[in-house]
Amino acid sequence: MWQNDILVLPDDLIAFAWSAPMRELATKLDLSDVGLKKLLTRCGVVSPPQGYWNKVRAGKRVPALPKAPPRRAGELGRVSVDARFARVLPVAAPLPSTGPFASTAVPEDLDKLHAQELQAIGKVSVPQTLDRPHKGLVQMLKREQRRRDKNAEREWTWDEPKFDTPLGKRRLRILNALFLALSKRGHDGDAYDHDGEIHARAIIGDTLLGLDLQIIGSHRTVRQQGYLRPAPDLPASTLLTLRVNSGFDRKDTVSWEDDGETRLESKIAEIAAAIIVVGEKKFRLSLREAEERAERELVEKEKKRQERLAQLNQQRLQNLRTSGELLRQAHDIRALVENVRRAIDEGSVDIDASSVEAWQQWALAEADRIDPVRSGQILTHLNEPSL
């Protein structure tokens, strides 16, 4: 979510999109009608069909207002939109960490969610080729093909294909089958390679989960471009483990591995269902984490507020003391001028009255300048500080 975006309820956004012609709605948000329609489309909101408002004005029958789909596993149940929508829509509070979390697509109980997803995914087969890859692997496979083409054109290239080995191809097939299984339930996944390593993730609703597909135990390695890599002739039957990392701390991990005659390929449906459950569990935990983070931020904000008030009160006290000192100085100057005038009148000093006139004006003006009342300096501590 962008820093200045807000969260709104999907049904509120749909109701807004269907409340008036697009041009009128766009004016309220300082957008063009085309820009607003694109924004709504990105949010998954379908706009009224062409001719809808003509039919409304003519009193003809029109399609009913669509309803937002139910919250799926891992989803916020909210839509992130430009902050300008706050002018026309109420900001939605996040789901409370205590729930309820259930929708027609997500049961409250996570065990029931697992059983539901496993049944819905059904039997999953792992294609022997990557001729029809999941979209999350397309860019990675294109990059691999470019390496392959360059390698065929030249006798030597530093950027050789990374996953043309039997084991490398198997790893890609497993991820492809997993991503396709997740997509059957409206979720997603993607992967990219960096320095010959596959970095993959599952996208469950609005929740991201790291995926680690690695070799189990010790195995032969070779040094390639300064890195130790699995030997390229390792057989496809090399034992693998798939681990789901639901957080950076890796405390909450779930994993599966090849064992005996049972390979990861035969567990894809189970893995996909479990990943969906992990995504929903992480989402629910994230709500509590967000609440705790907000509470800490409030405490820290109040602490800083109190510290700032203490600073302002200390400054107010210092300004008060300064007023007293300035007032004493102003009084002393005026008293001096008065004493000089009296001495001249009494003849106790031999000073020409006319010659001291300019000095007297300057001295009294200086007294007025530093006088905290006349200068307004007392305003710096007149009112109690507030934020």
Backbone hydrogen bonds, N-H to C=O, Kabsch-Sander energy under -0.5 kcal/mol:
donor,donor_aa,acceptor,acceptor_aa,energy
5,D,2,W,-1.6
6,I,81,V,-2.6
8,V,79,V,-2.3
13,L,9,L,-2.0
14,I,10,P,-2.3
15,A,11,D,-2.5
16,F,12,D,-2.0
17,A,13,L,-2.3
18,W,14,I,-1.5
19,S,16,F,-1.6
24,E,21,P,-0.6
25,L,21,P,-2.0
26,A,22,M,-2.6
27,T,23,R,-1.6
28,K,24,E,-1.1
29,L,25,L,-0.7
29,L,26,A,-1.0
30,D,27,T,-1.0
31,L,26,A,-2.5
36,L,32,S,-2.5
37,K,33,D,-2.1
38,K,34,V,-2.3
39,L,35,G,-2.1
40,L,36,L,-2.6
41,T,37,K,-2.3
42,R,38,K,-2.3
43,C,39,L,-1.3
44,G,41,T,-1.7
45,V,40,L,-2.9
46,V,44,G,-0.6
52,Y,49,P,-1.9
55,K,51,G,-1.9
56,V,52,Y,-2.0
57,R,53,W,-2.4
58,A,54,N,-1.6
59,G,56,V,-1.2
60,K,55,K,-2.9
75,E,72,R,-2.1
79,V,8,V,-2.9
81,V,6,I,-2.7
81,V,79,V,-0.6
85,F,82,D,-2.3
86,A,83,A,-1.9
87,R,84,R,-1.8
88,V,85,F,-1.5
89,L,85,F,-2.4
92,A,7,L,-3.1
99,G,96,P,-1.9
103,S,106,V,-2.5
113,L,109,D,-1.8
114,H,110,L,-2.2
115,A,111,D,-2.2
116,Q,112,K,-2.6
117,E,113,L,-2.6
118,L,114,H,-2.6
119,Q,115,A,-2.0
120,A,116,Q,-2.2
121,I,117,E,-2.6
122,G,118,L,-1.8
137,L,134,H,-2.2
138,V,134,H,-0.6
138,V,135,K,-0.6
139,Q,135,K,-0.5
141,L,137,L,-2.6
142,K,138,V,-2.4
143,R,139,Q,-2.1
144,E,140,M,-1.9
145,Q,141,L,-2.2
146,R,142,K,-2.2
147,R,143,R,-1.9
148,R,144,E,-2.1
149,D,145,Q,-2.6
150,K,146,R,-2.3
151,N,147,R,-2.4
152,A,148,R,-1.5
153,E,149,D,-1.4
154,R,150,K,-1.7
160,E,158,W,-1.2
167,L,234,L,-0.7
169,K,165,T,-2.6
170,R,166,P,-1.7
171,R,167,L,-2.3
172,L,168,G,-1.8
173,R,169,K,-2.2
174,I,170,R,-2.3
175,L,171,R,-2.1
176,N,172,L,-2.5
177,A,173,R,-2.5
178,L,174,I,-2.3
179,F,175,L,-2.8
180,L,176,N,-2.3
181,A,177,A,-2.1
182,L,178,L,-2.3
183,S,179,F,-2.2
184,K,180,L,-1.1
185,R,182,L,-1.5
186,G,183,S,-1.6
187,H,182,L,-2.1
188,D,203,I,-2.3
190,D,201,R,-1.9
191,A,136,G,-1.9
192,Y,199,H,-2.1
194,H,197,E,-2.3
197,E,194,H,-1.7
199,H,192,Y,-3.3
199,H,197,E,-0.5
200,A,198,I,-0.6
200,A,211,L,-1.0
201,R,190,D,-2.3
202,A,209,L,-2.8
203,I,188,D,-3.1
204,I,202,A,-0.7
204,I,207,T,-2.6
205,G,203,I,-0.9
206,D,74,G,-1.7
207,T,204,I,-2.3
209,L,202,A,-2.5
210,G,245,N,-2.2
211,L,200,A,-2.6
212,D,243,R,-2.7
214,Q,212,D,-0.6
214,Q,241,T,-2.3
216,I,239,L,-2.3
222,V,229,R,-2.8
224,Q,222,V,-0.6
224,Q,227,Y,-3.6
227,Y,224,Q,-2.1
229,R,222,V,-3.6
229,R,227,Y,-0.6
231,A,220,R,-2.4
234,L,231,A,-1.8
238,T,235,P,-1.9
241,T,214,Q,-2.9
242,L,256,W,-3.0
243,R,212,D,-2.8
243,R,241,T,-0.5
244,V,254,V,-3.4
245,N,210,G,-2.9
245,N,243,R,-0.6
246,S,244,V,-0.7
246,S,252,D,-1.6
250,R,247,G,-1.1
253,T,251,K,-1.1
254,V,244,V,-1.4
256,W,242,L,-2.3
258,D,240,L,-2.6
259,D,262,T,-2.6
262,T,259,D,-2.4
263,R,261,E,-0.7
266,S,263,R,-1.3
267,K,264,L,-2.1
268,I,265,E,-0.6
271,I,267,K,-3.1
272,A,268,I,-3.0
273,A,269,A,-2.4
274,A,270,E,-2.3
275,I,271,I,-2.6
276,I,272,A,-2.0
277,V,273,A,-1.8
278,V,274,A,-2.8
279,G,275,I,-2.5
280,E,276,I,-2.1
281,K,277,V,-2.8
282,K,278,V,-3.0
283,F,279,G,-2.1
284,R,280,E,-2.4
285,L,281,K,-2.5
286,S,282,K,-2.5
287,L,283,F,-1.3
288,R,284,R,-1.1
289,E,285,L,-2.4
290,A,286,S,-2.6
291,E,287,L,-2.2
292,E,288,R,-2.8
293,R,289,E,-2.5
294,A,290,A,-2.5
295,E,291,E,-2.4
296,R,292,E,-2.5
297,E,293,R,-2.3
298,L,294,A,-2.2
299,V,295,E,-2.4
300,E,296,R,-2.8
301,K,297,E,-2.6
302,E,298,L,-2.7
303,K,299,V,-2.4
304,K,300,E,-2.5
305,R,301,K,-2.1
306,Q,302,E,-2.7
307,E,303,K,-2.3
308,R,304,K,-2.5
309,L,305,R,-2.6
310,A,306,Q,-2.4
311,Q,307,E,-2.1
312,L,308,R,-2.4
313,N,309,L,-2.7
314,Q,310,A,-2.2
315,Q,311,Q,-2.3
316,R,312,L,-2.4
317,L,313,N,-2.3
318,Q,314,Q,-2.1
319,N,315,Q,-2.5
320,L,316,R,-2.2
321,R,317,L,-2.3
322,T,318,Q,-2.3
323,S,319,N,-2.2
324,G,320,L,-2.1
325,E,321,R,-2.2
326,L,322,T,-2.9
327,L,323,S,-2.7
328,R,324,G,-2.1
329,Q,325,E,-2.1
330,A,326,L,-2.5
331,H,327,L,-2.6
332,D,328,R,-2.6
333,I,329,Q,-2.1
334,R,330,A,-2.3
335,A,331,H,-2.7
336,L,332,D,-2.2
337,V,333,I,-2.5
338,E,334,R,-2.4
339,N,335,A,-2.4
340,V,336,L,-2.4
341,R,337,V,-2.4
342,R,338,E,-2.5
343,A,339,N,-2.4
344,I,340,V,-2.0
345,D,341,R,-2.4
346,E,342,R,-2.5
347,G,343,A,-0.8
348,S,343,A,-1.7
349,V,343,A,-0.9
351,I,349,V,-1.3
355,S,352,D,-0.5
356,V,352,D,-1.1
357,E,354,S,-0.6
360,Q,356,V,-2.4
361,Q,357,E,-2.2
362,W,358,A,-2.3
363,A,359,W,-2.9
364,L,360,Q,-2.5
365,A,361,Q,-2.1
366,E,362,W,-2.1
367,A,363,A,-2.0
368,D,364,L,-2.5
369,R,365,A,-2.0
370,I,366,E,-1.9
371,D,367,A,-1.4
375,S,371,D,-2.7
376,G,372,P,-0.7
377,Q,372,P,-0.5
378,I,372,P,-1.8
379,L,376,G,-1.8
380,T,377,Q,-1.8
381,H,378,I,-1.7
383,N,379,L,-0.5
